[in-house]
């Protein structure tokens, strides 16, 4: 039963990520998966760390809304 729940959760997360604009998805993955700092992400994407911070905040809010709407 636990394996099925984990698989369903993974599918919901992936669907929610797929629904995001590409830039939001990239920023979330760089910070969450790659464990990069805002400064490192800014360097990679040609943005200031403040811009990265602001966009990540919006990306997280957008992801959360998408996740709660995904069955």
MARBA-3410 file (N, C-alpha, C, O; in Angstrom, 1 decimal):
71
0.8,-1.2,0.0,0.0,0.0,0.0,0.9,1.3,0.0,0.6,2.2,-0.7 ~ 1.9,1.3,0.8,2.8,2.4,0.9,3.5,2.8,-0.4,3.6,3.9,-0.8 ~ 3.9,1.7,-1.2,4.5,1.9,-2.5,3.6,2.6,-3.4,4.0,3.5,-4.2 ~ 2.3,2.2,-3.4,1.3,2.8,-4.3,1.1,4.3,-3.9,1.0,5.1,-4.8 ~ 1.1,4.6,-2.7,0.9,6.0,-2.2,2.1,6.8,-2.6,1.9,8.0,-3.1
3.3,6.3,-2.5,4.5,7.0,-2.9,4.5,7.2,-4.4,4.9,8.3,-4.8 ~ 4.1,6.2,-5.2,4.1,6.4,-6.6,3.1,7.5,-7.0,3.3,8.3,-7.9 ~ 1.9,7.5,-6.4,0.9,8.5,-6.7,1.3,9.9,-6.3,1.1,10.8,-7.1 ~ 2.0,10.0,-5.2,2.6,11.3,-4.8,3.6,11.8,-5.8,3.6,12.9,-6.2 ~ 4.4,10.9,-6.3,5.4,11.2,-7.3,4.8,11.7,-8.6,5.3,12.6,-9.2
3.7,11.0,-8.9,3.0,11.4,-10.2,2.4,12.8,-10.0,2.4,13.6,-10.9 ~ 1.8,13.1,-8.8,1.2,14.4,-8.6,2.3,15.5,-8.6,2.0,16.6,-9.2 ~ 3.4,15.2,-8.0,4.5,16.2,-8.0,4.9,16.4,-9.4,5.1,17.6,-9.8 ~ 5.1,15.4,-10.2,5.6,15.6,-11.6,4.6,16.3,-12.4,4.9,17.2,-13.2 ~ 3.3,16.0,-12.3,2.2,16.7,-13.0,2.2,18.2,-12.7,2.1,19.1,-13.5
2.4,18.5,-11.4,2.4,19.9,-10.9,3.7,20.6,-11.5,3.5,21.7,-11.9 ~ 4.8,20.0,-11.5,6.0,20.6,-12.0,5.8,20.8,-13.5,6.2,21.9,-14.0 ~ 5.3,19.8,-14.2,5.1,20.0,-15.7,4.1,21.1,-16.0,4.2,21.7,-17.1 ~ 3.2,21.5,-15.1,2.3,22.6,-15.4,2.9,24.0,-15.2,2.3,25.0,-15.6 ~ 4.1,24.0,-14.6,4.7,25.3,-14.4,5.4,25.9,-15.6,5.7,25.1,-16.5
5.5,27.2,-15.7,6.3,27.8,-16.7,7.7,27.2,-16.6,8.2,26.9,-15.5 ~ 8.4,27.1,-17.8,9.7,26.5,-17.8,10.7,27.2,-16.8,11.5,26.5,-16.2 ~ 10.7,28.5,-16.8,11.6,29.2,-15.9,11.4,28.8,-14.4,12.4,28.6,-13.7 ~ 10.2,28.7,-14.0,9.9,28.3,-12.6,10.3,26.9,-12.3,10.9,26.7,-11.3 ~ 10.1,26.0,-13.3,10.5,24.6,-13.1,12.0,24.5,-13.0,12.5,23.8,-12.1
12.7,25.3,-13.8,14.2,25.3,-13.8,14.7,25.8,-12.5,15.6,25.1,-11.9 ~ 14.2,26.9,-12.0,14.6,27.5,-10.8,14.4,26.5,-9.6,15.3,26.3,-8.8 ~ 13.2,25.9,-9.5,12.9,25.0,-8.5,13.8,23.8,-8.5,14.3,23.3,-7.4 ~ 14.1,23.2,-9.7,14.9,22.1,-9.8,16.4,22.4,-9.4,17.1,21.6,-8.8 ~ 16.9,23.6,-9.8,18.3,23.9,-9.5,18.5,24.1,-8.0,19.5,23.7,-7.5
17.5,24.6,-7.3,17.6,24.8,-5.9,17.3,23.6,-5.1,18.1,23.2,-4.2 ~ 16.2,22.9,-5.5,15.8,21.7,-4.7,16.7,20.4,-5.0,17.1,19.8,-4.1 ~ 16.9,20.2,-6.3,17.6,19.0,-6.7,19.1,19.2,-6.7,19.9,18.3,-6.2 ~ 19.6,20.3,-7.3,21.0,20.5,-7.4,21.6,21.2,-6.2,22.8,21.3,-6.0 ~ 20.7,21.6,-5.3,21.2,22.3,-4.0,22.1,23.5,-4.3,23.0,23.8,-3.5
21.7,24.3,-5.3,22.5,25.5,-5.6,22.0,26.6,-4.8,20.8,26.7,-4.4 ~ 22.9,27.6,-4.5,22.5,28.8,-3.8,21.8,29.8,-4.7,21.9,29.6,-5.9 ~ 21.2,30.8,-4.2,20.6,31.8,-5.0,21.6,32.5,-5.9,21.4,32.8,-7.0 ~ 22.8,32.7,-5.3,23.9,33.3,-6.1,24.3,32.5,-7.2,24.6,32.9,-8.3 ~ 24.5,31.2,-7.0,24.9,30.2,-8.0,23.8,30.2,-9.1,24.1,30.2,-10.3
22.5,30.1,-8.7,21.5,30.1,-9.7,21.5,31.4,-10.5,21.3,31.4,-11.7 ~ 21.7,32.5,-9.8,21.7,33.8,-10.5,22.8,33.8,-11.6,22.6,34.3,-12.7 ~ 24.0,33.3,-11.2,25.1,33.3,-12.1,24.8,32.4,-13.4,25.0,32.8,-14.5 ~ 24.2,31.2,-13.1,23.8,30.4,-14.2,22.7,31.0,-15.1,22.8,30.8,-16.4 ~ 21.8,31.7,-14.6,20.7,32.2,-15.3,20.8,33.7,-15.7,20.0,34.2,-16.4
21.9,34.3,-15.3,22.2,35.7,-15.7,21.2,36.7,-14.9,20.9,37.7,-15.5 ~ 20.9,36.3,-13.7,20.0,37.2,-12.9,20.7,37.5,-11.6,21.6,36.8,-11.2 ~ 20.2,38.5,-10.9,20.7,38.8,-9.5,20.1,37.8,-8.6,19.1,37.1,-8.9 ~ 20.8,37.6,-7.4,20.2,36.7,-6.4,18.9,37.1,-5.9,18.1,36.3,-5.6 ~ 18.7,38.4,-5.9,17.3,39.0,-5.4,16.3,38.6,-6.4,15.1,38.2,-6.0
16.6,38.7,-7.7,15.6,38.3,-8.7,15.3,36.8,-8.6,14.1,36.4,-8.7 ~ 16.3,36.0,-8.4,16.1,34.5,-8.2,15.2,34.3,-7.0,14.3,33.5,-7.1 ~ 15.5,35.0,-5.9,14.7,34.8,-4.7,13.3,35.1,-4.9,12.4,34.3,-4.5 ~ 13.0,36.2,-5.6,11.6,36.6,-5.9,10.9,35.6,-6.8,9.7,35.3,-6.6 ~ 11.6,35.2,-7.8,11.0,34.2,-8.8,10.8,32.9,-8.1,9.8,32.2,-8.4
11.7,32.5,-7.3,11.5,31.2,-6.6,10.3,31.3,-5.6,9.6,30.3,-5.5 ~ 10.1,32.4,-5.0,8.9,32.5,-4.1,7.6,32.4,-5.0,6.7,31.6,-4.5 ~ 7.6,33.0,-6.1,6.4,32.9,-7.0,6.3,31.4,-7.5,5.2,30.9,-7.6 ~ 7.4,30.8,-7.9,7.4,29.5,-8.4,6.9,28.5,-7.3,6.1,27.6,-7.6 ~ 7.3,28.7,-6.1,6.8,27.8,-5.0,5.3,28.0,-4.8,4.6,27.0,-4.6
4.9,29.2,-4.8,3.4,29.4,-4.6,2.6,28.8,-5.8,1.6,28.2,-5.6 ~ 3.1,29.0,-7.0,2.5,28.4,-8.2,2.5,26.9,-8.1,1.5,26.3,-8.5 ~ 3.6,26.3,-7.7,3.7,24.9,-7.6,2.7,24.4,-6.5,2.0,23.4,-6.8 ~ 2.6,25.0,-5.4,1.7,24.6,-4.3,0.3,24.6,-4.8,-0.5,23.7,-4.5 ~ -0.1,25.7,-5.5,-1.5,25.8,-6.0,-1.7,24.7,-7.0,-2.8,24.1,-7.0
-0.8,24.4,-7.9,-1.0,23.3,-8.9,-1.1,22.0,-8.2,-1.9,21.1,-8.6 ~ -0.2,21.8,-7.2,-0.2,20.5,-6.5,-1.6,20.2,-5.8,-2.1,19.1,-5.9 ~ -2.2,21.3,-5.2,-3.4,21.1,-4.6,-4.6,20.9,-5.5,-5.6,20.4,-5.1 ~ -4.4,21.3,-6.8,-5.5,21.1,-7.8,-5.3,19.8,-8.5,-6.3,19.4,-9.2 ~ -4.2,19.2,-8.4,-3.9,17.9,-9.2,-4.6,16.8,-8.4,-4.3,16.6,-7.2
-5.4,16.0,-9.1,-6.0,14.8,-8.4,-5.0,13.7,-8.1,-5.4,12.7,-7.5
END
